[in-house]
């Protein structure tokens, strides 16, 4: 049920984008114990000039392979979020060759009444 937005700097071919999506979903399923068909992903690509992603003073160097993942989800325990961050970095590095310094993840939490999966109903409430 997480809604996942992935922002990329343009230049990846469709197979690379699909691999990123599949790998991110695999990490989400494992870390958050989701059903495999619980998949909602949106990719946006941008010219490099449209993304500014510094390092908050942490000394992290970024490249043009930057991947920004924004997840909208029900509340999750801190341990699950930390597991997700680690799995995303590990799996994306292994499957896609993404340097972990090029991964930024942010989670926005919401509640059951904040979801409608269609038909004008709040399925989590009914």
Secondary structure, DSSP 8 states (H G I E B T S, - for coil): --EEEEEEES---HHHHHHHHHHHHHHHHHHHT--TT--EEEEEEE-GGG-----TTS-----TT-EEEEEEEE---HHHHHHHHHHHHHHHHHHH---GGGEEEEEEEE-GGG---STT--TTT-
